[in-house]
Amino acid sequence: MPKITVLIIDDDADIRLALRVILTRAGYAILDAANGRDGLRLFHAHRPSLILLDVAMPEMDGWAVLERVRDLEDVPVMMLTARGLEVDKVRGLKAGADDYLTKPFGNQELLARVEALLRRSQDRDSAPPVYDDGTLVVDVGNRSVSLADRVVQLTPTEFRLLAALVNHPRSVLSPEQLLRLAWRDETEIGPERVKFAVHRLRKKLGWDDSSPIESVRGFGYRFTPMSSDR
C-alpha cells in the first residue's frame, strides 16, 4: 500500500528536518521545499495528500502559496507559523486553510491534527445518498452540487459542510457538531472554522445570512429545505 505523501513548505531548515523526522517515523512519505515557488513545483508534480505550509517566507509567503493551491485543488492545508495573533489565524481560515498550528508545537499534537485532516479528506461513504428538494441537488457520490440547474463549484470542506446540513434539515447543528460531521474533527479545535466556511458556502450559493442556512445565535446553524414539502 503506497504511503501518504505530505508536502512541507518552510524556509527554516531546522523546522523542515524536525517535521520530516516526526512524520517519517509515523509512516508518511515526505516532500519538502525551502520556499513557496519550489513548494508549488513539488505540489504540481506530486499532488500530495496534505500540505504543511509556513506563513512567513521570503519572496512568496504562505498566503500566496495557499491562494495558488486553492485555485487548483482542495488538498488539506495546515498553516504553520510562529505568530500567535488572532488576526493571522482569521486570515488563514478565511483564505481556505483547514487548520492553523502555532510554533512551537508538540509532536503528538501535530500528528493528531495531521491524522484528523487526512481522515476527513479520505473518508467516503460507499453508498452515498442524493439530496434533492427540487431546487438544490447535493450528490454525495459524485461530489456535485447544483442549484436551480446551475452547477456550483465547492471545495471539499464546503461540500462536506453543505452535505451535513442538508442531511439534518430543520435541525440546529452546533459548531462542534459540524466539526465532527463535516470536518470529522474529534478534537473539536477551532469552531471559528465553521463560521468562515459557512460564510464562503453562502456566498457561492448566493444565499444571505438567514436563508436557507440560518444562523441561530448562541446555538449554531439550521438548514431549511427550499421546497415546503421536504
C-alpha positions as CSV (number, residue, x, y, z in Angstrom):
1,M,0.0,0.0,0.0
2,P,1.6,3.3,-1.0
3,K,2.5,5.8,1.7
4,I,0.5,9.0,2.2
5,T,2.6,11.9,0.9
6,V,2.9,15.1,3.0
7,L,4.5,18.3,1.5
8,I,6.3,20.6,3.9
9,I,7.0,24.2,2.7
10,D,9.0,26.1,5.2
11,D,12.2,28.3,4.9
12,D,13.5,27.1,8.3
13,A,15.8,24.1,7.6
14,D,15.6,23.0,11.3
15,I,11.8,23.0,11.2
16,R,11.8,21.1,7.9
17,L,14.1,18.5,9.4
18,A,12.1,18.1,12.6
19,L,8.9,17.7,10.7
20,R,10.5,15.2,8.3
21,V,11.7,13.1,11.2
22,I,8.4,13.2,13.1
23,L,6.2,12.4,10.1
24,T,8.6,9.8,8.6
25,R,8.6,7.9,11.9
26,A,4.8,8.0,11.7
27,G,4.9,6.3,8.3
28,Y,4.4,9.2,5.9
29,A,6.3,9.9,2.7
30,I,7.8,13.4,2.8
31,L,8.5,16.1,0.3
32,D,9.9,19.4,1.4
33,A,10.7,22.8,0.0
34,A,12.5,25.8,1.4
35,N,10.4,28.4,-0.4
36,G,7.0,28.9,-1.9
37,R,7.9,28.6,-5.6
38,D,9.7,25.3,-5.1
39,G,6.8,24.1,-2.9
40,L,4.4,24.9,-5.7
41,R,6.5,23.0,-8.2
42,L,6.5,19.9,-5.9
43,F,2.8,20.3,-5.4
44,H,2.1,20.3,-9.2
45,A,4.4,17.3,-9.8
46,H,3.4,15.1,-7.0
47,R,-0.1,16.1,-5.8
48,P,0.5,15.4,-2.1
49,S,-2.3,14.4,0.3
50,L,-1.5,17.2,2.8
51,I,0.5,20.4,2.9
52,L,2.2,21.8,5.9
53,L,2.7,25.5,5.0
54,D,4.8,28.2,6.8
55,V,3.3,31.7,6.6
56,A,6.4,33.9,6.8
57,M,8.7,33.1,3.9
58,P,10.7,35.4,1.6
59,E,9.6,36.1,-2.0
60,M,6.4,34.1,-1.9
61,D,4.8,33.8,1.5
62,G,2.4,31.2,2.7
63,W,-0.7,33.3,1.9
64,A,0.3,33.5,-1.8
65,V,1.1,29.8,-1.9
66,L,-2.3,28.9,-0.3
67,E,-4.1,31.1,-2.9
68,R,-2.3,29.3,-5.8
69,V,-3.1,25.9,-4.3
70,R,-6.7,26.7,-3.7
71,D,-7.1,27.8,-7.3
72,L,-6.1,24.3,-8.4
73,E,-7.1,21.8,-5.8
74,D,-8.6,21.4,-2.3
75,V,-5.9,19.4,-0.7
76,P,-5.9,19.8,3.1
77,V,-3.5,22.6,4.2
78,M,-2.3,23.2,7.7
79,M,-0.6,26.6,8.2
80,L,2.5,26.6,10.5
81,T,3.7,29.9,12.0
82,A,5.4,31.5,14.9
83,R,2.8,34.1,15.0
84,G,0.0,33.6,17.6
85,L,-2.1,36.6,16.7
86,E,-5.8,36.0,16.3
87,V,-5.8,38.2,13.1
88,D,-3.4,35.8,11.4
89,K,-5.5,32.8,12.3
90,V,-8.6,34.5,11.0
91,R,-6.9,35.4,7.7
92,G,-5.7,31.8,7.2
93,L,-9.2,30.4,7.8
94,K,-10.8,32.9,5.6
95,A,-8.3,32.1,2.8
96,G,-9.2,28.4,2.9
97,A,-6.7,26.9,5.3
98,D,-8.0,23.8,7.0
99,D,-6.1,24.1,10.2
100,Y,-3.6,26.5,11.9
101,L,-0.8,25.4,14.3
102,T,1.4,27.9,16.1
103,K,5.1,27.2,16.6
104,P,6.5,25.7,18.8
105,F,4.1,22.7,18.9
106,G,4.2,19.3,20.4
107,N,4.9,16.2,18.3
108,Q,1.7,14.4,19.4
109,E,-0.5,17.5,18.7
110,L,1.0,17.8,15.2
111,L,0.4,14.1,14.5
112,A,-3.2,14.2,15.8
113,R,-4.0,17.2,13.6
114,V,-2.4,15.7,10.6
115,E,-4.3,12.4,11.1
116,A,-7.6,14.3,11.6
117,L,-7.1,16.3,8.4
118,L,-6.3,13.2,6.4
119,R,-9.1,11.2,7.9
120,R,-11.8,13.6,6.9
121,S,-10.4,14.1,3.4
122,Q,-10.3,10.3,2.8
123,D,-13.5,9.2,4.5
124,R,-16.1,8.4,1.8
125,D,-19.4,6.7,2.1
126,S,-19.6,3.6,-0.1
127,A,-23.3,4.2,-1.0
128,P,-23.9,7.9,-0.6
129,P,-27.4,9.4,-0.9
130,V,-28.6,12.2,-3.2
131,Y,-30.3,15.2,-1.6
132,D,-32.9,16.8,-4.0
133,D,-35.5,19.3,-2.8
134,G,-36.5,20.4,-6.3
135,T,-34.1,23.3,-6.3
136,L,-31.0,22.2,-4.6
137,V,-29.3,18.9,-5.5
138,V,-26.4,17.5,-3.5
139,D,-25.0,14.3,-4.9
140,V,-22.5,13.0,-2.3
141,G,-21.4,10.1,-4.6
142,N,-20.4,12.4,-7.4
143,R,-19.3,15.2,-5.1
144,S,-21.5,17.6,-7.1
145,V,-23.9,20.4,-6.2
146,S,-26.5,22.2,-8.4
147,L,-28.8,25.0,-7.6
148,A,-31.7,25.7,-9.9
149,D,-29.9,23.7,-12.6
150,R,-26.7,25.8,-12.1
151,V,-23.6,23.8,-11.2
152,V,-21.9,25.1,-8.1
153,Q,-18.2,24.5,-7.5
154,L,-17.4,23.9,-3.9
155,T,-14.3,23.0,-2.1
156,P,-14.3,19.6,-0.3
157,T,-14.7,21.3,3.1
158,E,-17.7,23.4,1.8
159,F,-19.2,20.3,0.2
160,R,-19.0,18.3,3.4
161,L,-20.5,21.2,5.4
162,L,-23.4,21.5,3.0
163,A,-24.0,17.7,3.0
164,A,-24.0,17.7,6.8
165,L,-26.6,20.5,6.9
166,V,-28.9,19.1,4.3
167,N,-28.8,15.6,5.9
168,H,-30.2,17.2,9.1
169,P,-33.0,19.5,7.8
170,R,-34.6,21.9,10.2
171,S,-32.2,20.8,13.0
172,V,-29.9,23.3,14.7
173,L,-26.3,22.0,14.5
174,S,-23.7,23.5,16.8
175,P,-20.2,24.4,15.5
176,E,-18.9,21.4,17.5
177,Q,-21.4,19.0,15.8
178,L,-20.4,20.4,12.4
179,L,-16.7,19.9,13.2
180,R,-17.5,16.2,13.8
181,L,-19.8,15.8,10.8
182,A,-18.1,17.9,8.1
183,W,-14.5,18.1,9.3
184,R,-14.6,14.8,11.3
185,D,-12.5,16.6,13.9
186,E,-12.6,14.6,17.1
187,T,-10.6,17.3,18.9
188,E,-13.3,19.9,18.1
189,I,-10.5,22.5,17.9
190,G,-11.3,25.8,16.2
191,P,-15.1,26.2,15.9
192,E,-14.4,29.5,14.2
193,R,-13.5,27.5,11.1
194,V,-17.2,26.7,10.8
195,K,-18.2,30.4,10.8
196,F,-15.9,31.2,8.0
197,A,-16.8,28.1,6.0
198,V,-20.5,28.9,6.3
199,H,-19.8,32.4,5.0
200,R,-17.9,31.1,2.0
201,L,-20.6,28.5,1.3
202,R,-23.4,31.0,1.4
203,K,-21.5,33.3,-0.9
204,K,-21.0,30.6,-3.5
205,L,-24.7,29.6,-3.3
206,G,-25.9,33.2,-3.5
207,W,-27.7,33.0,-0.2
208,D,-27.9,35.6,2.6
209,D,-27.3,35.2,6.3
210,S,-30.8,33.9,7.1
211,S,-31.9,31.5,4.4
212,P,-31.7,28.6,3.7
213,I,-28.7,28.3,6.1
214,E,-29.8,30.2,9.1
215,S,-27.5,31.4,11.9
216,V,-29.2,30.6,15.2
217,R,-27.4,32.9,17.7
218,G,-25.8,31.1,20.5
219,F,-26.5,27.7,19.1
220,G,-25.3,27.1,15.6
221,Y,-26.8,26.7,12.1
222,R,-30.0,25.3,10.7
223,F,-30.8,24.3,7.1
224,T,-34.4,24.7,5.8
225,P,-35.2,22.9,2.6
226,M,-36.1,25.2,-0.3
227,S,-39.2,23.1,-1.1
228,S,-42.0,23.3,1.5
229,D,-42.8,19.5,1.1
230,R,-39.4,18.4,2.3
